[in-house]
């Protein structure tokens, strides 16, 4: 019995020592950070603000690479298939990790098994906006207007399966409001058509709609998050606006950092610690504020637990919407 305990203790100490040695030797070459969005967008700008700070802390460059396509799945598939050595990380998000698995029949990766979650970095919200000529100053009035005029109300989105598409589908499912979905190739042209009156409204990321809201070009009715945004505290949540159940159904959106499954825990912990520090620097904090994001970090274990819950929540939203990718 005693010899068994000694062997077990020795094995544990050796594992700790090995992990410590790995962390001390890491990294000895530059890291790749795959971003599933094009250069110049809000997420790319955020990553490029974080990367130099992370690189300084690690003593190696962190090179941002844009890998666009398939709703972000191309980038995350490349991360999943990379060597689990800590030299390839990716910026996953609500779409790549919680929505895509439910809408793509042949997603090339498993979001819960093929990654080592490191930490979320920011949370953000979508905001429901309508053209100012629409006779609705609240969500309840929009729902009533849609029911009274079933052929007149449409909601634009940045594309089928995007969070702003599913945000609209969830509103339809919970209220019974008939609204035609009009997908665009990106949220920017969708917002242009809402401003022009070619679409009734849309759910849009707050950072892009906020200037238009302030200019009176669109009217904000509610945000999708479980609590009001600190960047627009006068806009109610969907639950406050009377849409019961909206807050429980995958309404909070996020971006987070992932490594391939099998990456040594010592490396994951090191990346977690350095990312948290980078997010707290004045330069990165200001960039996050400018993008109307909110800093959000968790331990790797906390992040993994959150991902399981978020995956299930968005699965229910997709089921309610009835949407499947072509």
C-alpha positions as CSV (number, residue, x, y, z in Angstrom):
1,X,0.0,0.0,0.0
2,X,2.8,2.4,1.0
3,X,4.8,1.6,-2.1
4,X,1.7,2.3,-4.3
5,X,1.2,5.7,-2.7
6,X,4.8,6.5,-3.1
7,X,4.7,5.6,-6.8
8,X,1.5,7.7,-7.3
9,X,3.1,10.7,-5.5
10,X,6.3,10.3,-7.5
11,X,4.3,10.2,-10.8
12,X,2.4,13.4,-9.8
13,X,5.6,15.2,-8.9
14,X,7.2,14.2,-12.2
15,X,4.2,15.4,-14.2
16,X,4.3,18.8,-12.4
17,X,8.1,19.0,-13.0
18,X,7.6,18.2,-16.7
19,X,4.8,20.8,-17.0
20,X,7.0,23.4,-15.3
21,X,9.9,22.6,-17.7
22,X,7.6,22.9,-20.8
23,X,6.3,26.3,-19.6
24,X,9.8,27.6,-18.9
25,X,11.0,26.6,-22.4
26,X,8.0,27.9,-24.1
27,X,7.9,29.8,-26.5
28,X,11.1,29.6,-28.5
29,X,9.6,30.8,-31.8
30,X,6.8,33.1,-33.0
31,X,3.2,32.2,-32.5
32,X,0.4,32.2,-35.2
33,X,-2.9,33.7,-34.2
34,X,-5.6,32.8,-36.7
35,X,-8.5,35.3,-37.0
36,X,-11.7,34.2,-38.8
37,X,-12.4,37.7,-40.1
38,X,-11.0,40.0,-42.8
39,X,-8.3,42.6,-42.0
40,X,-9.6,45.9,-40.7
41,X,-12.8,44.6,-39.0
42,X,-13.5,45.1,-35.3
43,X,-12.2,41.6,-34.3
44,X,-9.1,42.0,-36.4
45,X,-8.4,45.4,-34.9
46,X,-8.9,43.9,-31.4
47,X,-6.5,41.0,-32.1
48,X,-3.9,43.3,-33.5
49,X,-4.1,45.4,-30.4
50,X,-3.6,42.4,-28.1
51,X,-0.9,40.6,-30.1
52,X,2.0,43.0,-29.4
53,X,1.3,43.0,-25.7
54,X,1.0,39.2,-25.7
55,X,4.2,38.9,-27.7
56,X,6.1,41.2,-25.3
57,X,5.1,39.1,-22.3
58,X,6.0,35.8,-24.1
59,X,9.3,37.2,-25.6
60,X,8.2,36.1,-29.1
61,X,6.2,37.7,-31.8
62,X,2.5,36.9,-32.1
63,X,1.7,37.0,-35.8
64,X,-2.0,37.7,-36.7
65,X,-3.2,35.8,-39.8
66,X,-6.7,36.3,-41.3
67,X,-8.3,33.1,-42.4
68,X,-11.8,34.0,-43.7
69,X,-14.6,31.6,-44.9
70,X,-17.4,29.2,-43.9
71,X,-18.6,31.4,-41.1
72,X,-15.2,31.3,-39.4
73,X,-14.9,27.5,-39.6
74,X,-11.9,27.6,-41.9
75,X,-9.8,29.4,-39.3
76,X,-10.9,27.2,-36.4
77,X,-10.5,24.0,-38.4
78,X,-6.9,25.0,-39.1
79,X,-6.4,25.6,-35.3
80,X,-8.0,22.2,-34.5
81,X,-5.6,20.4,-36.9
82,X,-2.5,22.3,-35.9
83,X,0.2,20.7,-33.7
84,X,-0.8,21.0,-30.0
85,X,2.4,22.8,-29.0
86,X,1.1,26.3,-28.2
87,X,2.4,27.9,-31.4
88,X,-1.0,28.1,-33.2
89,X,-3.9,29.7,-31.5
90,X,-7.2,31.0,-32.8
91,X,-9.9,33.6,-32.1
92,X,-13.1,31.6,-31.8
93,X,-16.5,33.2,-31.2
94,X,-20.2,32.4,-30.6
95,X,-20.6,31.5,-34.2
96,X,-17.7,29.2,-34.7
97,X,-18.0,27.4,-31.4
98,X,-21.7,27.5,-30.5
99,X,-23.8,28.1,-33.7
100,X,-22.0,26.5,-36.6
101,X,-22.1,23.0,-35.0
102,X,-25.8,23.1,-35.1
103,X,-26.3,24.5,-38.7
104,X,-23.5,22.8,-40.7
105,X,-24.1,19.0,-41.1
106,X,-20.4,18.4,-41.9
107,X,-18.5,20.8,-39.7
108,X,-14.8,19.6,-39.9
109,X,-14.2,20.0,-36.2
110,X,-15.9,19.3,-32.9
111,X,-16.0,22.6,-30.9
112,X,-16.0,20.8,-27.5
113,X,-13.4,18.1,-28.1
114,X,-11.0,19.5,-30.6
115,X,-9.8,22.6,-28.7
116,X,-8.1,23.6,-25.5
117,X,-10.0,26.7,-24.4
118,X,-7.7,29.4,-23.0
119,X,-10.0,32.4,-22.1
120,X,-12.7,34.6,-23.5
121,X,-11.4,38.1,-24.2
122,X,-14.5,40.2,-24.7
123,X,-18.3,40.0,-24.6
124,X,-20.6,42.2,-26.8
125,X,-24.2,42.7,-27.8
126,X,-26.4,42.9,-30.8
127,X,-28.9,45.8,-30.9
128,X,-32.3,45.7,-32.6
129,X,-32.6,48.8,-34.7
130,X,-35.4,50.0,-37.1
131,X,-35.7,52.7,-39.7
132,X,-36.9,55.8,-37.9
133,X,-40.0,56.0,-40.2
134,X,-41.2,52.6,-38.8
135,X,-44.2,53.3,-36.5
136,X,-42.7,51.4,-33.5
137,X,-40.8,52.9,-30.6
138,X,-40.6,49.7,-28.6
139,X,-40.2,45.9,-29.3
140,X,-43.9,45.4,-28.3
141,X,-45.0,48.0,-30.8
142,X,-42.8,46.4,-33.5
143,X,-44.4,43.0,-32.8
144,X,-47.9,44.5,-32.9
145,X,-47.1,46.3,-36.2
146,X,-45.7,43.0,-37.7
147,X,-48.8,41.1,-36.7
148,X,-51.1,43.8,-38.1
149,X,-49.1,44.0,-41.3
150,X,-47.7,40.5,-41.9
151,X,-46.4,41.4,-45.4
152,X,-44.6,44.6,-44.5
153,X,-42.0,43.8,-41.9
154,X,-38.6,42.4,-42.7
155,X,-35.3,42.1,-40.9
156,X,-31.9,42.2,-42.5
157,X,-28.9,40.3,-41.4
158,X,-25.2,39.8,-42.4
159,X,-26.0,36.4,-43.8
160,X,-27.8,33.1,-43.0
161,X,-26.7,31.6,-39.8
162,X,-25.0,34.7,-38.4
163,X,-25.8,35.8,-34.9
164,X,-27.9,38.7,-36.1
165,X,-29.9,36.3,-38.2
166,X,-30.6,34.0,-35.3
167,X,-31.3,36.9,-33.0
168,X,-34.1,37.8,-35.3
169,X,-35.3,34.2,-35.6
170,X,-35.4,34.0,-31.8
171,X,-37.6,37.1,-31.6
172,X,-40.0,35.6,-34.2
173,X,-40.1,32.3,-32.4
174,X,-40.8,33.9,-29.0
175,X,-43.4,36.5,-30.1
176,X,-45.0,34.9,-33.2
177,X,-44.3,38.1,-35.1
178,X,-44.2,37.4,-38.9
179,X,-41.0,39.0,-40.2
180,X,-39.3,38.2,-43.5
181,X,-35.5,37.5,-43.2
182,X,-33.4,39.2,-45.8
183,X,-29.8,38.0,-45.7
184,X,-27.0,40.3,-47.1
185,X,-23.3,39.6,-47.8
186,X,-22.2,41.3,-44.6
187,X,-23.8,43.5,-41.9
188,X,-22.6,46.8,-43.5
189,X,-24.8,46.6,-46.6
190,X,-27.7,45.4,-44.4
191,X,-27.5,48.4,-42.2
192,X,-27.3,50.7,-45.3
193,X,-30.6,49.3,-46.5
194,X,-32.2,49.7,-43.1
195,X,-31.2,53.4,-43.1
196,X,-32.5,53.7,-46.6
197,X,-35.8,52.1,-45.6
198,X,-35.4,49.1,-47.8
199,X,-35.6,46.8,-44.7
200,X,-37.6,47.4,-41.6
201,X,-34.8,46.7,-39.2
202,X,-32.0,44.4,-38.1
203,X,-30.0,43.1,-35.2
204,X,-26.5,44.6,-35.5
205,X,-23.4,44.7,-33.5
206,X,-23.6,47.7,-31.2
207,X,-20.3,49.3,-32.3
208,X,-21.4,49.8,-35.9
209,X,-25.0,50.9,-35.1
210,X,-24.2,53.2,-32.3
211,X,-23.1,56.2,-34.5
212,X,-26.2,55.7,-36.6
213,X,-28.4,55.6,-33.5
214,X,-26.9,58.8,-32.2
215,X,-27.3,60.5,-35.6
216,X,-31.0,59.5,-35.7
217,X,-30.6,57.4,-38.8
218,X,-31.9,54.3,-37.0
219,X,-34.0,53.8,-33.9
220,X,-32.7,51.4,-31.2
221,X,-35.4,49.2,-29.5
222,X,-33.4,46.8,-27.4
223,X,-30.1,45.0,-26.9
224,X,-29.9,41.2,-26.9
225,X,-27.7,40.8,-23.8
226,X,-28.9,39.7,-20.4
227,X,-28.1,43.1,-19.0
228,X,-27.9,46.6,-20.4
229,X,-24.7,47.6,-22.2
230,X,-22.5,50.0,-20.4
231,X,-21.9,51.6,-23.8
232,X,-25.6,52.4,-24.3
233,X,-27.3,52.2,-20.9
234,X,-30.5,53.8,-22.0
235,X,-31.3,51.0,-24.4
236,X,-33.4,48.2,-22.6
237,X,-32.7,44.5,-22.9
238,X,-35.1,42.3,-24.9
239,X,-36.4,40.9,-21.6
240,X,-37.0,44.4,-20.2
241,X,-38.8,45.1,-23.5
242,X,-41.2,42.3,-22.7
243,X,-39.8,39.3,-24.7
244,X,-40.0,36.6,-22.1
245,X,-37.3,34.0,-22.4
246,X,-34.9,35.9,-24.6
247,X,-32.3,36.4,-21.9
248,X,-32.1,32.6,-21.2
249,X,-31.4,31.7,-24.8
250,X,-27.9,32.4,-26.0
251,X,-28.2,36.1,-26.0
252,X,-24.7,37.1,-24.8
253,X,-22.0,37.1,-27.5
254,X,-18.3,36.7,-27.1
255,X,-14.8,36.2,-28.6
256,X,-12.3,33.9,-27.1
257,X,-8.9,32.3,-27.6
258,X,-8.3,28.6,-28.3
259,X,-5.4,26.2,-28.8
260,X,-5.6,22.7,-30.3
261,X,-6.8,19.9,-28.0
262,X,-3.8,18.2,-26.4
263,X,-1.8,21.4,-25.8
264,X,0.1,21.0,-22.5
265,X,-1.9,22.5,-19.6
266,X,1.2,24.4,-18.5
267,X,1.2,26.2,-21.9
268,X,-2.5,26.9,-21.8
269,X,-2.2,28.3,-18.3
270,X,0.7,30.5,-19.4
271,X,-1.3,31.9,-22.4
272,X,-4.3,32.5,-20.1
273,X,-2.2,34.5,-17.6
274,X,-0.5,36.6,-20.3
275,X,-3.7,37.3,-22.2
276,X,-5.5,38.4,-19.0
277,X,-2.6,40.8,-18.3
278,X,-2.6,42.1,-21.9
279,X,-6.3,42.8,-21.7
280,X,-5.8,45.0,-18.7
281,X,-3.2,47.3,-20.2
282,X,-4.4,50.8,-20.9
283,X,-3.8,50.5,-24.7
284,X,-5.9,47.4,-25.1
285,X,-8.6,48.5,-22.6
286,X,-9.1,51.7,-24.7
287,X,-9.3,49.7,-27.9
288,X,-11.9,47.4,-26.3
289,X,-13.9,50.5,-25.2
290,X,-13.8,52.0,-28.6
291,X,-15.2,48.8,-30.1
292,X,-18.1,48.8,-27.6
293,X,-16.9,45.5,-26.3
294,X,-16.5,44.6,-22.6
295,X,-13.4,42.8,-21.3
296,X,-14.3,39.3,-20.1
297,X,-11.9,36.6,-18.9
298,X,-12.2,33.2,-17.3
299,X,-9.8,30.4,-16.3
300,X,-9.5,27.6,-18.8
301,X,-11.7,25.3,-16.8
302,X,-14.4,28.0,-16.3
303,X,-14.3,28.7,-20.1
304,X,-14.7,25.1,-20.9
305,X,-17.8,24.8,-18.7
306,X,-19.2,28.0,-20.2
307,X,-18.7,26.6,-23.7
308,X,-20.7,23.5,-22.9
309,X,-23.6,25.6,-21.7
310,X,-23.4,28.1,-24.6
311,X,-23.3,25.2,-27.1
312,X,-26.5,23.8,-25.7
313,X,-28.3,27.2,-25.5
314,X,-27.5,28.1,-29.1
315,X,-28.6,24.6,-30.2
316,X,-32.0,25.5,-28.9
317,X,-32.1,28.8,-30.7
318,X,-31.2,27.1,-34.0
319,X,-33.9,24.4,-33.3
320,X,-36.4,27.2,-32.8
321,X,-35.4,28.9,-36.0
322,X,-35.5,25.8,-38.0
323,X,-32.5,27.0,-40.0
324,X,-29.9,24.7,-41.5
325,X,-27.0,25.7,-43.8
326,X,-27.4,24.7,-47.5
